[in-house]
Amino acid sequence: MTSAPNGAPAQSISTHATIDFGGLAGAVRLHSCPAAVPQLAFLQLTPAGSNLFRVFLSREPVHQSVLGPTDALNRLNWSLSVLSGFATIPVIEQVENAQPQATLSVSTPGAWSIDLRVDRPILLLAIYQVVANPNLLAADGSQLAASPSDRASAPGIMPPISRVPVKPQTTLQGVDLRYDTFAGTFVLDAKTDIDVQMGLDAVKKRVIRRLISTPGGFYHLRDYGVGLRNKEVYRTTQLSTLQTRVKQQVLQESEILDAKVQVSLVAQNTLVVSLTAKTQTGAGFEMQVTAPQSGPIRVV
């Protein structure tokens, strides 16, 4: 007790609240929680099946209607592309399974996932990217974060699959494969082996196709073709380049071991390509392709 300046008695009282944390052992657990993302944003993209992408979002999106302009279930609010790899761009057929993902590996509080079902396998050697439409909204009204938080990429999971017909091939039923009129390129002999002599005809057909095909005409074979044409004005200055190009194209046929090519101009500006070739099996053949300024291309 102390005296006040005017002589009156004064009292000072202190109170303290004491908490015994030892007594709460086991009842209280302290966690270090990551902060929640303040906007709707991409967290992760991962394949969840052969034709299913799972998109992880930072918070619950609007998921009420497949036609809603701001709704995550509207497939038009998602776009899919292929960043690298030989894969065609899948088409999103359906958006489904919007659900919270607090128990999964995504560490952000309030994370949600949504599945994008596509129309084809997600190939292993390709990198895919999913981008959300800027109109997409969270359930609490927050807007989608700007790029790059509006997109994510991931590799596929499926190896390339060759197309297998559902029904057995019946095109050649009742066709005698010994005759190239029906079978096409390669011909079988009486022992059901490839006929060597008739096989030369197949090689010739492929060589002719190379000579008359326009370079770049096949999008997946950019270096295929010479581009010989009839009714074309050729000049002597072009002959050396043409001769080199023809030989280079002929030698790209795997059956041909060696080739000699001569390109010349004859009367009335007619281009003549003379070819002598030797195959890997030792067989040889000669052919001459004529491209006149008037009339069709002739092969002898």
C-alpha positions as CSV (number, residue, x, y, z in Angstrom):
1,M,0.0,0.0,0.0
2,T,1.2,3.5,-0.9
3,S,0.1,7.0,0.0
4,A,-1.5,9.3,-2.6
5,P,0.0,12.8,-3.2
6,N,-2.9,14.3,-1.1
7,G,-2.3,12.0,1.8
8,A,-5.2,9.7,1.0
9,P,-4.4,6.0,1.0
10,A,-4.0,4.4,-2.4
11,Q,-4.2,0.7,-3.4
12,S,-2.6,-1.1,-6.4
13,I,-4.2,-4.4,-7.3
14,S,-2.8,-6.7,-10.0
15,T,-4.5,-9.8,-11.4
16,H,-3.0,-12.5,-13.6
17,A,-4.6,-15.3,-15.7
18,T,-2.4,-18.3,-15.7
19,I,-2.9,-21.2,-18.2
20,D,-1.3,-24.5,-17.5
21,F,-0.4,-25.8,-21.0
22,G,0.9,-29.0,-19.4
23,G,-2.6,-29.8,-18.4
24,L,-3.8,-29.5,-21.9
25,A,-1.3,-31.9,-23.4
26,G,-2.9,-34.0,-26.0
27,A,-5.9,-31.8,-26.2
28,V,-4.3,-29.0,-28.2
29,R,-2.3,-29.5,-31.4
30,L,-0.4,-26.7,-33.0
31,H,-0.1,-26.7,-36.9
32,S,1.9,-24.6,-39.3
33,C,-0.7,-24.1,-42.1
34,P,0.1,-22.7,-45.5
35,A,-1.8,-19.6,-46.5
36,A,-4.8,-19.9,-48.8
37,V,-4.6,-18.6,-52.3
38,P,-6.7,-15.3,-52.4
39,Q,-8.0,-15.9,-55.9
40,L,-9.2,-18.8,-58.0
41,A,-6.1,-20.2,-59.6
42,F,-4.6,-23.3,-61.1
43,L,-2.6,-25.5,-58.7
44,Q,-1.9,-28.6,-60.7
45,L,-2.8,-30.6,-63.8
46,T,-2.5,-34.3,-63.9
47,P,-3.8,-37.2,-66.1
48,A,-6.2,-39.2,-64.0
49,G,-6.9,-41.9,-66.7
50,S,-6.4,-42.8,-70.3
51,N,-8.7,-40.0,-71.4
52,L,-9.2,-37.9,-68.3
53,F,-7.4,-34.8,-67.0
54,R,-7.8,-33.7,-63.4
55,V,-7.5,-30.0,-62.7
56,F,-6.7,-28.8,-59.2
57,L,-8.0,-25.3,-58.3
58,S,-7.1,-23.2,-55.3
59,R,-10.7,-22.9,-54.1
60,E,-14.2,-24.1,-54.9
61,P,-15.4,-23.0,-58.4
62,V,-18.9,-22.4,-59.5
63,H,-20.2,-25.8,-60.5
64,Q,-24.0,-25.6,-60.9
65,S,-24.7,-25.9,-64.7
66,V,-23.0,-27.2,-67.8
67,L,-24.3,-24.1,-69.6
68,G,-23.4,-21.4,-67.0
69,P,-21.1,-18.7,-68.5
70,T,-19.0,-18.6,-65.4
71,D,-19.4,-22.3,-64.4
72,A,-16.6,-24.8,-64.2
73,L,-18.9,-27.6,-65.5
74,N,-19.2,-25.7,-68.8
75,R,-16.7,-27.4,-71.2
76,L,-16.5,-24.2,-73.2
77,N,-14.8,-22.5,-70.2
78,W,-11.7,-24.8,-70.8
79,S,-9.3,-25.0,-73.7
80,L,-6.8,-27.8,-74.3
81,S,-3.7,-27.7,-76.4
82,V,-0.5,-29.7,-77.1
83,L,2.7,-27.9,-76.3
84,S,5.0,-30.6,-77.7
85,G,5.0,-34.1,-79.0
86,F,3.3,-35.9,-81.9
87,A,-0.2,-35.9,-80.7
88,T,-3.5,-34.4,-82.0
89,I,-5.3,-31.9,-79.7
90,P,-8.0,-33.8,-77.7
91,V,-11.5,-32.5,-77.6
92,I,-13.1,-31.9,-74.2
93,E,-16.3,-33.9,-74.2
94,Q,-17.4,-33.5,-70.6
95,V,-16.5,-31.7,-67.3
96,E,-17.4,-33.6,-64.2
97,N,-16.6,-34.5,-60.5
98,A,-16.1,-31.1,-58.9
99,Q,-15.1,-32.0,-55.3
100,P,-12.9,-30.8,-52.5
101,Q,-9.4,-32.2,-52.3
102,A,-8.2,-31.4,-48.8
103,T,-7.1,-34.9,-48.1
104,L,-4.9,-35.3,-51.2
105,S,-1.4,-34.2,-52.0
106,V,-2.4,-30.7,-52.8
107,S,-1.3,-28.6,-49.8
108,T,-3.3,-25.5,-50.4
109,P,-6.2,-25.1,-48.0
110,G,-9.6,-25.2,-49.7
111,A,-8.3,-26.9,-52.9
112,W,-10.8,-28.4,-55.3
113,S,-10.5,-30.7,-58.3
114,I,-12.5,-31.1,-61.4
115,D,-12.2,-33.6,-64.2
116,L,-12.0,-33.0,-68.0
117,R,-12.9,-36.0,-70.1
118,V,-11.5,-36.0,-73.6
119,D,-12.2,-38.0,-76.7
120,R,-8.8,-39.7,-77.2
121,P,-5.9,-41.3,-75.3
122,I,-3.5,-38.9,-73.5
123,L,-0.2,-39.9,-75.1
124,L,3.0,-40.3,-73.0
125,L,5.4,-38.4,-75.3
126,A,3.2,-35.2,-75.5
127,I,2.9,-32.2,-73.2
128,Y,-0.6,-30.9,-72.8
129,Q,-1.8,-27.6,-71.5
130,V,-5.2,-26.6,-70.1
131,V,-6.2,-23.0,-70.0
132,A,-9.3,-21.7,-68.1
133,N,-11.6,-19.0,-69.5
134,P,-11.2,-15.6,-67.8
135,N,-15.0,-15.7,-67.1
136,L,-14.6,-18.6,-64.7
137,L,-15.5,-17.7,-61.1
138,A,-15.1,-19.2,-57.6
139,A,-18.1,-20.0,-55.5
140,D,-17.3,-17.0,-53.3
141,G,-17.4,-14.7,-56.3
142,S,-13.6,-14.2,-56.6
143,Q,-12.3,-14.0,-60.2
144,L,-9.8,-16.3,-61.9
145,A,-6.2,-15.2,-61.5
146,A,-4.4,-13.9,-64.6
147,S,-1.8,-15.8,-66.6
148,P,0.1,-17.9,-65.7
149,S,-2.1,-18.8,-62.8
150,D,-5.0,-19.5,-65.3
151,R,-3.2,-22.5,-66.9
152,A,-1.2,-25.6,-66.2
153,S,0.6,-28.3,-68.2
154,A,1.3,-32.0,-67.8
155,P,2.7,-35.0,-69.8
156,G,0.4,-37.8,-70.9
157,I,0.4,-41.3,-69.5
158,M,-0.5,-43.6,-72.4
159,P,1.9,-45.1,-75.0
160,P,0.9,-44.5,-78.7
161,I,-1.7,-47.0,-79.7
162,S,-2.1,-48.2,-83.2
163,R,-5.7,-48.3,-84.5
164,V,-7.0,-51.8,-84.6
165,P,-10.2,-52.5,-86.6
166,V,-13.1,-53.8,-84.5
167,K,-14.0,-56.4,-87.1
168,P,-11.5,-58.6,-89.0
169,Q,-10.3,-57.2,-92.3
170,T,-12.4,-58.8,-95.1
171,T,-11.3,-56.7,-98.1
172,L,-9.1,-59.4,-99.6
173,Q,-11.4,-62.3,-99.1
174,G,-11.8,-64.2,-102.4
175,V,-8.9,-62.3,-104.0
176,D,-5.9,-64.2,-105.5
177,L,-2.9,-62.3,-104.2
178,R,-0.7,-63.8,-107.0
179,Y,-2.0,-61.1,-109.4
180,D,-1.1,-57.5,-108.8
181,T,-4.3,-56.3,-110.5
182,F,-6.2,-57.0,-107.3
183,A,-3.5,-56.9,-104.6
184,G,-1.8,-53.7,-105.5
185,T,2.0,-53.2,-105.0
186,F,3.7,-56.4,-103.9
187,V,2.8,-59.7,-105.6
188,L,3.1,-63.2,-104.2
189,D,4.5,-66.1,-106.2
190,A,3.3,-69.7,-106.1
191,K,5.1,-70.3,-102.8
192,T,3.4,-67.3,-101.2
193,D,6.6,-65.4,-101.1
194,I,7.2,-62.0,-102.6
195,D,7.9,-62.3,-106.3
196,V,11.3,-60.8,-107.0
197,Q,10.7,-59.8,-110.6
198,M,7.3,-58.4,-110.0
199,G,8.7,-56.7,-106.9
200,L,10.8,-54.5,-109.3
201,D,7.5,-53.1,-110.6
202,A,6.6,-52.1,-107.1
203,V,10.0,-50.2,-106.7
204,K,9.4,-48.5,-110.1
205,K,6.0,-47.3,-109.0
206,R,7.4,-45.8,-105.9
207,V,10.3,-44.1,-107.8
208,I,7.8,-42.6,-110.3
209,R,5.6,-41.4,-107.5
210,R,8.6,-39.6,-106.0
211,L,9.5,-38.0,-109.3
212,I,6.1,-36.5,-110.0
213,S,5.1,-35.6,-106.4
214,T,5.4,-32.0,-105.4
215,P,7.9,-31.4,-102.6
216,G,5.9,-30.8,-99.4
217,G,2.8,-32.4,-100.8
218,F,2.7,-34.9,-97.9
219,Y,2.6,-32.8,-94.7
220,H,4.5,-35.5,-92.7
221,L,7.2,-36.0,-95.5
222,R,8.4,-32.5,-96.2
223,D,11.5,-33.7,-98.2
224,Y,9.5,-36.1,-100.4
225,G,9.2,-35.5,-104.1
226,V,10.9,-33.9,-107.1
227,G,7.9,-32.2,-108.7
228,L,8.4,-33.1,-112.4
229,R,5.5,-31.7,-114.5
230,N,4.5,-31.8,-118.1
231,K,3.7,-28.6,-119.9
232,E,6.6,-27.0,-117.9
233,V,9.3,-24.8,-119.4
234,Y,12.6,-26.2,-118.3
235,R,16.0,-24.5,-118.9
236,T,19.5,-25.9,-119.2
237,T,20.5,-24.1,-116.0
238,Q,18.1,-26.3,-114.0
239,L,19.4,-29.6,-115.2
240,S,22.2,-30.0,-112.7
241,T,20.0,-29.2,-109.8
242,L,17.2,-31.5,-111.0
243,Q,19.7,-34.4,-111.6
244,T,21.0,-34.1,-108.0
245,R,17.5,-33.9,-106.6
246,V,16.3,-36.9,-108.6
247,K,19.2,-39.1,-107.5
248,Q,18.8,-38.0,-103.9
249,Q,15.1,-39.0,-103.9
250,V,15.7,-42.3,-105.7
251,L,18.3,-43.4,-103.1
252,Q,15.8,-42.7,-100.3
253,E,13.9,-45.8,-101.4
254,S,15.2,-48.5,-99.0
255,E,15.4,-51.2,-101.7
256,I,17.7,-49.3,-104.0
257,L,21.4,-49.7,-103.4
258,D,22.8,-47.5,-106.1
259,A,21.5,-45.3,-109.0
260,K,22.8,-43.4,-112.0
261,V,20.7,-40.5,-113.2
262,Q,20.9,-38.4,-116.3
263,V,18.7,-35.4,-116.9
264,S,18.6,-33.7,-120.3
265,L,16.5,-31.5,-122.6
266,V,15.6,-32.8,-126.1
267,A,13.7,-31.2,-129.0
268,Q,10.7,-29.1,-128.2
269,N,11.8,-28.5,-124.6
270,T,11.1,-32.0,-123.5
271,L,12.7,-33.1,-120.2
272,V,14.1,-36.6,-120.1
273,V,15.1,-38.4,-116.9
274,S,17.1,-41.6,-117.5
275,L,17.6,-43.9,-114.5
276,T,19.7,-47.0,-114.0
277,A,19.3,-48.5,-110.6
278,K,20.5,-51.5,-108.6
279,T,18.5,-53.0,-105.7
280,Q,19.8,-54.5,-102.4
281,T,19.1,-58.0,-103.7
282,G,21.3,-57.4,-106.8
283,A,18.4,-57.0,-109.3
284,G,18.7,-54.0,-111.6
285,F,16.3,-52.0,-113.8
286,E,16.3,-49.1,-116.2
287,M,13.6,-46.5,-116.8
288,Q,13.1,-43.3,-118.6
289,V,10.6,-40.6,-117.7
290,T,9.7,-38.0,-120.3
291,A,8.0,-34.7,-119.4
292,P,7.0,-33.0,-122.7
293,Q,5.9,-29.4,-122.9
294,S,2.7,-30.7,-124.6
295,G,1.1,-34.0,-123.7
296,P,1.3,-36.3,-120.6
297,I,4.3,-37.6,-118.8
298,R,5.5,-40.9,-120.2
299,V,7.4,-43.7,-118.5
300,V,9.4,-46.3,-120.5
